[in-house]
Amino acid sequence: MSEQDKKAVVIFPTYNEKENIEKIVTAVLTQDPRIHVLIVDDNSPDGTGEIADRLAAANPKIFVLHRSVKSGLGTAYIAGFKWAIERKFDYIFEMDADFSHSPSYLPDFLTAIVDHDLVIGSRYISGVNVVNWPMSRLLLSYYANKYSRIVTGLPLADATGGFKCFRREVLEAIALDRVKSNGYTFQIEMTMRAYVRNFRIKEIPIVFYDRQQGTSKMSKKIVREAIWMVWWLRWAALTGKL
């Protein structure tokens, strides 16, 4: 199969993203004709799910998964991964719906994934490329990455980044039902599971922009999960349990 015949899908987990969802989906679909979109909405009370349904009804490249309650980022992505695997998408993206990840990078991912198995958009591989974050949030992210690298041994500048492209084969090789993380550490765990299976991982530089509309989903509970989960990931990797 030629590269132009391969299918890609961008998964957007959403909760209260009515200000962003139509604009981000439109921008994403203009980047490459191979790209499709899956919106995984957690019963957003602001009507995001209804907007998603309207978009899907008008465009065969847009799909929607509705979940009954807000169940977390990790479980939303797992549901999306399973959906994409069943439909034989070749390249499966994680991406935020709030424009913190620019759609303009999608062609760079599609170029890099030709020779790799997992491509990660890195905020820290070429300096610190984060725009409009308060210093406290930037320092939390920067040092969380240093902490995760030291504990897990992942040779990455940005292990916590959420802009990614997986080959389907990577997700098929990972036991998705055994993924434990649901918050900040979900990104580290998914990359760690790919790394211990010797998949080819590449970081490409991106600039991360703080959201302009809507509210951040970061919480103290998510940060607490990250502190102890990286130690479990290191233990699981050393004992062959990942």
C-alpha positions in Angstrom: 0.0 0.0 0.0 1.4 3.4 -0.9 1.6 6.2 1.6 -1.2 8.1 -0.2 -3.5 5.1 0.2 -3.0 5.0 4.0 -5.7 6.4 6.3 -5.1 8.6 9.3 -7.5 9.6 12.1 -7.1 12.4 14.6 -8.8 11.6 17.9 -10.2 14.5 20.0 -11.4 13.8 23.5 -13.8 16.5 24.4 -15.5 17.9 27.4 -17.0 21.4 27.1 -15.2 22.4 23.9 -18.1 24.1 22.0 -16.0 27.2 21.3 -13.3 25.2 19.6 -14.5 22.0 18.1 -15.9 23.1 14.8 -12.9 25.4 14.1 -10.3 22.8 15.0 -12.0 20.0 13.0 -12.2 22.2 10.0 -8.5 23.2 10.3 -7.4 19.6 10.7 -9.2 18.3 7.7 -7.5 20.8 5.4 -4.0 19.5 6.3 -4.1 16.3 4.3 -6.7 14.4 2.3 -5.9 11.1 4.2 -7.0 12.6 7.6 -10.2 11.8 9.3 -11.5 12.9 12.7 -13.0 11.1 15.6 -14.5 13.1 18.4 -14.9 11.3 21.8 -17.3 13.4 23.8 -17.9 12.8 27.5 -21.5 14.1 27.5 -20.4 17.7 27.5 -23.1 19.8 29.2 -22.3 22.8 26.9 -23.5 21.0 23.8 -20.2 19.9 22.3 -21.6 16.5 21.5 -24.5 18.0 19.5 -22.1 20.2 17.5 -20.0 17.1 16.8 -23.1 15.2 15.6 -23.9 18.0 13.2 -20.4 18.1 11.8 -20.4 14.3 11.3 -23.8 14.4 9.5 -22.3 16.9 7.0 -18.9 15.2 6.4 -18.2 11.5 6.0 -14.6 12.0 7.4 -16.0 13.0 10.8 -17.1 10.5 13.4 -18.4 10.8 17.0 -18.2 8.5 20.0 -20.6 9.5 22.8 -19.7 8.5 26.4 -22.3 8.9 29.1 -20.2 10.5 31.8 -16.9 12.3 32.1 -14.4 9.5 32.6 -11.0 11.0 32.0 -8.5 11.6 29.2 -6.9 8.2 29.2 -10.1 6.2 29.0 -11.3 8.5 26.2 -8.2 7.8 24.2 -8.4 4.1 24.8 -12.0 4.1 23.5 -10.8 6.0 20.4 -7.8 3.8 19.8 -10.0 0.7 19.9 -12.5 2.3 17.5 -9.6 3.2 15.1 -8.0 -0.2 15.3 -11.3 -1.9 14.4 -11.6 0.3 11.3 -8.0 -0.4 10.2 -6.7 3.2 10.3 -3.0 3.1 9.6 -2.0 6.3 11.6 -3.8 7.2 14.8 -3.3 10.7 16.3 -3.7 12.1 19.8 -4.4 15.8 19.7 -6.0 18.5 21.9 -9.2 20.2 20.7 -8.3 23.6 22.1 -5.7 24.8 19.5 -2.8 24.3 22.0 -1.6 21.8 19.3 -1.5 23.6 15.9 -3.0 21.6 13.0 -0.2 23.0 10.8 2.1 20.3 12.3 0.1 17.4 11.0 2.0 17.1 7.7 5.3 17.0 9.7 3.9 14.1 11.7 2.8 12.2 8.5 6.2 12.7 7.0 8.1 11.4 10.2 5.8 8.4 10.7 6.9 6.9 7.4 10.1 5.8 9.0 9.0 5.5 12.7 6.3 3.9 14.7 5.5 6.7 17.2 6.0 10.4 16.5 5.7 12.8 19.5 5.3 16.6 19.2 7.9 17.9 21.6 7.8 21.2 23.4 11.3 20.9 24.8 13.5 19.2 22.2 14.7 22.6 20.9 14.5 24.9 23.9 11.3 25.7 25.7 8.5 26.2 23.1 5.5 27.1 25.2 3.4 30.2 24.6 1.2 32.0 27.2 1.5 29.6 30.0 1.9 31.1 33.5 5.3 30.4 34.9 4.0 28.0 37.6 2.4 25.8 34.9 5.5 25.9 32.7 7.8 24.9 35.6 5.4 22.1 36.6 5.5 20.7 33.1 9.3 21.2 32.6 10.3 19.6 35.8 7.7 16.8 35.5 9.4 15.8 32.3 12.8 15.8 34.0 11.4 13.8 36.9 9.7 11.3 34.5 12.9 10.8 32.5 15.0 10.2 35.6 12.5 7.7 37.1 11.4 5.8 33.9 14.6 6.1 31.8 12.6 7.3 28.8 15.2 9.0 26.5 12.8 11.8 25.5 12.7 15.6 26.0 8.9 15.7 26.3 7.5 12.5 27.7 4.2 14.2 28.9 3.3 15.8 25.5 -0.2 14.9 24.2 0.3 15.5 20.4 1.2 12.1 19.0 0.9 9.8 16.0 1.0 6.1 16.4 1.1 3.4 13.8 -1.8 1.1 14.3 0.6 -1.8 14.9 1.9 -0.1 18.0 -1.5 0.2 19.6 -2.3 -3.4 18.5 0.8 -4.5 20.4 -0.1 -2.7 23.6 -2.6 -4.4 25.9 -4.9 -1.3 26.0 -7.2 -2.8 28.7 -4.1 -3.0 31.0 -3.2 0.7 30.7 -3.5 2.1 34.2 -3.1 5.9 33.9 -6.0 8.2 33.2 -4.5 11.7 33.6 -1.2 13.4 33.2 0.7 10.1 33.3 -1.3 8.5 30.5 1.1 10.0 27.9 4.1 8.7 29.7 2.6 5.3 30.1 1.6 4.9 26.4 5.1 6.0 25.3 6.8 3.7 27.8 4.7 0.7 26.6 5.9 1.5 23.1 9.5 2.0 24.1 9.8 -1.3 26.0 8.5 -3.1 22.9 11.4 -1.5 20.9 9.2 0.5 18.6 10.9 3.4 16.8 10.1 6.7 18.5 10.9 10.1 17.1 10.3 13.6 18.6 9.6 16.5 16.3 9.7 20.1 17.5 6.4 21.9 18.0 5.3 25.2 19.7 2.6 24.7 22.3 0.0 27.4 22.7 -2.1 27.8 25.9 -5.8 27.5 25.1 -7.6 30.7 24.2 -11.1 29.5 24.9 -12.6 27.0 27.4 -11.0 25.9 30.6 -8.0 23.6 31.4 -8.7 20.1 32.7 -5.6 20.0 34.8 -6.2 19.2 38.5 -4.3 18.4 41.7 -5.5 14.8 41.4 -3.9 14.4 38.0 -0.6 15.8 39.4 -0.7 13.4 42.3 -1.3 10.4 40.0 1.8 11.4 38.0 4.1 11.5 41.1 3.6 7.8 42.0 2.7 6.3 38.6 6.1 6.9 37.1 7.6 4.7 39.8 5.1 1.9 39.0 6.0 2.3 35.3 9.7 1.9 36.1 9.0 -1.2 38.2 6.7 -2.7 35.6 9.2 -2.2 32.8 12.0 -3.8 34.9 9.8 -6.8 35.8 8.4 -7.3 32.3 4.9 -6.4 33.3 4.3 -3.5 30.8 
